[in-house]
Every structure is written in C-alpha cells, then in structure tokens.
Amino acid sequence: MNGWTKDQIGHMKTALRLARRGWGLVSPNPMVGAVVVKGKKIVATGWHTGPGQPHAEAAALQEAGRKAKGADLYVNLEPCNHYGRTGPCTEAIIRAGIDRVFYGSPDPNTVASGGAKALEEAGVEVHGGLLAEECFELNQFFFKWVITKVPFVIVKTAASLDGKTATSTGQSQWISSKAARNFGHHIRAGVDAVLVGRNTAAKDDPELSARPWGRRKMHRQPWRVVLDPGLKLSTKLKIFDPAMGGPTVIVCAKEKAPEKKMKQIVSMGHQVLVAPLTHTGILSIRWVVEELGRQGVQSVLIEPGATLADSALIEEPVVDLAHIFLAPKFIGGVKAPGMVGGLGQSELALAPEAEILKLGRKGPDLHITLRPACGFGGQADFEALCSLA
Ligand SMILES: NC(=O)c1ccc[n+]([C@@H]2O[C@H](COP(=O)([O-])OP(=O)(O)OC[C@H]3O[C@@H](n4cnc5c(N)ncnc54)[C@H](OP(=O)(O)O)[C@@H]3O)[C@@H](O)[C@H]2O)c1
C-alpha cells in the first residue's frame, strides 16, 4: 500500500515505542511491539518482554479480547508462523478475527517467516513495509545475525577535541561527561557482549557491566570479552570476579598462552577462547567476532583503546556502527594516544571511510554516530531485507 495515512503512521510509531521497551531484555529475539486498533481507537497494546514470553501480537490480542474482532493490528515485524517456545502469531491473529494486519519489516528467519502469506491465505488483508526503515533500524542486531550469523558490532569511544583517548601518562577516566557515560551504559545494557583489549582491562580494571540509569533492574549482564594473547592479566581483576554476573571470555593465542594459566581461568568458571593470529601477530578480531556469533552472540560493543581500535576499524574492519564522543577539551601531547593507533595509512586514498548518521550532544560532549563503509545497515542491506517480503 502506498501513501500511508497519518493515523497508520502514528499507530506504527506507537508499536515501535512499545518494542523499544524490550532493549536488553529480548535477545536472541527481536524487539517487537503491537497495537490493536478499532475504528480510530487503540483498544489494546503489547510488547515482547523476553525469550519464552508471549509475542507482542499475542499479548495485545489477549488484552483486546473480543474487541479484536474486525480490528486492525499494527506490528513492527511480520507475525511469526511457527511453533517455537510459544504458538504461531498467525494462528492467534486469525482466531481473534483481525481484519487487517500492518507490519514494518519482513522476518528473515526462515523458521518463523511466511506469516504474511499464511494470513493472506486465511483471508486477512496484509500490508507490509509501513515505516520499513525505522523498523529495520530497530532490530539491526537481530537482522544481521539471522542473515549472516555474525554479530552486529558497535564501537564506542571518548576523546578530547584533539582526538586523544588518554593522557600521555595513561589517564583516561573520565574524558567524557556523565551524560555520555550514561549513554554508554545504555548501549551495554542492550548488547550481548562487551569487548576490550588487555591494556584497558589492566589499567582501568573495568567491571564491563551495564548500569543503566533510572531503569528497571538488569535481568542479565552482557558477556565480558577480553583480548589477552599471552594470558598476562591478573585474575584479581574485577572481570574475573564471579559476583559480577554473566560470563567472562578471555581470548588468547595458542603460541603465547601458558597452559597452566588457561586451566586456572577455566577452573574459575570462565571461558578461554584460543584465536588465530593475523599476519601482523595480533589476535584476529574478525575470527573472535565470528566465533562469538557461532556461540549465539548477536551484538558486541567494543570499547577500544587505540590498539584495538586500529585492529577493528582498519586492520580487519568488523565495525557496523560507531558512537564517538568528543569532549570540549584539549589534552595534547605527541605521546598521548589518539583514537586509532597502529601504523596508520600511508596514503589518504587508503583511509577507510564512514558515513555520519547523526550529530548530537550528550551533556557538553559532541556525539557522532557513524557507519563505516563496510558496516551492516546501509541501503543495500535494507533493500535485501525488503526483498524478502
Ligand atoms: N577514551 C576511551 O574511550 C578509551 C576506551 C578504552 C580504553 N581507553 C584507554 O586506552 C588505553 C589502553 O589502550 P591500548 O591501545 O594501550 O590497549 P588496548 O587496545 O586496551 O589493548 C591492546 C592489547 O590487547 C591485546 N590484543 C590482542 N589482540 C588484539 C587486537 N586484535 N587488537 C588490539 N589489541 C589486541 C594486545 O596485548 P599484548 O600486548 O599482550 O599482545 C594489545 O597490546 C588505556 O589507557 C585505557 O584507559 C580509552
């Protein structure tokens, strides 16, 4: 259907708002919200609260009860058509007597897809593609992982206006404002894993936990993943504390890691991953990300020092989205690290490019959201998903 009405757009926006409540709760499922509308009035709403819980459509239909007969249903993702932990939404929609279904994105998951067709065959009027881009953007972690089995990778970094991520003495806490750091915790709360390099773990002793402000309690913590080729990190660091919740994964290299230390870390209840080295002798970040995907991780937040940033953005580009905070201060010093380390490009033409998606502020800091050219989520990925409809 072309030329959506103002009301139809408004109802899908409501469904998207409801879906966003699932941030940090629903993985490995997508965030979904649903609205039941009779005439011009919203008679029921629902959202997916987590794996094993009713899907958004089922929750909204249950709330609507008899009012669902002859009503319209708005949902950001094509209704599922399979028996998983819950029954097919298509059956619930047909049983409830819904007249028309409006959805945003097709479901690329071959196990659950085919919902639109099944509904049409049962005589329900179905319209896909309403606010398609917003619906695609909302569930990029889910879409990328389902289609490629590789997690969606986000980088978050804070620098001074002159691009420094620490002082020449190694101090980096805190360059950015509380508002920017709160946003960092919001992202941590929504991803499956947070990844850092060995030096950051050793110098900052971070918890790598999500501590979102003003929100419900976290029901789970992201995996903590640390690149430590020679397993040199002290097991007294917070990342090894079992009280932290959520698993810690230490990535090492067979050539560099002592077997005794490997066994010690495993005996503490953590996972040791043995990764290959690149031709420059560092751990292959691409392999690490792909291995996390094989283990079911749909999204990874990298909080890189300059060395890791070079690895993930330039040497083996794996980043889909970057959040860069620039604090209005100058740190200076030729020895103070910049945002990206390594040898750097010898020619400008070789510098990987990125598209700025958004410019905003978090407190006093400039917040730049950008997508590297190789990142998932561009027009081609959007069109590929739409072609599944
Ligand atoms: N401003 C910010 O947003 C921000 C964010 C994070 C960190 N930091 C600061 O950055 C500093 C640490 O940065 P850094 O560049 O020294 O270290 P880093 O990126 O935290 O860690 C680098 C180390 O990780 C190991 N490693 C293994 N494979 C790697 C790979 N593929 N890519 C990168 N590293 C790999 C190597 O250990 P081996 O040496 O054992 O081989 C390497 O020396 C700290 O001062 C921290 O506070 C700032």
The ligand as an ORCA input file, in Angstrom:
! r2SCAN-3c Opt
* xyz 0 1
  N      38.797      7.037     25.798
  C      38.257      5.860     25.584
  O      37.121      5.772     25.081
  C      39.010      4.641     25.962
  C      38.393      3.387     25.787
  C      39.129      2.256     26.120
  C      40.421      2.394     26.601
  N      40.955      3.613     26.767
  C      42.311      3.783     27.263
  O      43.193      3.221     26.302
  C      44.343      2.735     26.976
  C      44.622      1.301     26.524
  O      44.721      1.264     25.120
  P      45.821      0.432     24.389
  O      45.806      0.821     22.981
  O      47.096      0.567     25.137
  O      45.380     -1.045     24.602
  P      44.069     -1.913     24.341
  O      43.547     -1.668     22.979
  O      43.170     -1.831     25.506
  O      44.747     -3.373     24.401
  C      45.746     -3.690     23.491
  C      46.338     -5.016     23.840
  O      45.368     -6.042     23.674
  C      45.982     -7.177     23.113
  N      45.423     -7.531     21.788
  C      45.330     -8.753     21.274
  N      44.783     -8.783     20.098
  C      44.472     -7.555     19.817
  C      43.871     -7.000     18.712
  N      43.410     -7.702     17.687
  N      43.717     -5.687     18.710
  C      44.123     -4.966     19.768
  N      44.708     -5.460     20.854
  C      44.878     -6.754     20.876
  C      47.454     -6.880     22.955
  O      48.041     -7.402     24.110
  P      49.576     -7.925     24.160
  O      50.349     -6.684     24.341
  O      49.601     -8.850     25.306
  O      49.836     -8.593     22.849
  C      47.469     -5.374     22.907
  O      48.679     -4.831     23.345
  C      44.050      2.798     28.453
  O      44.692      3.930     28.986
  C      42.561      2.995     28.524
  O      42.179      3.710     29.663
  C      40.289      4.746     26.439
*
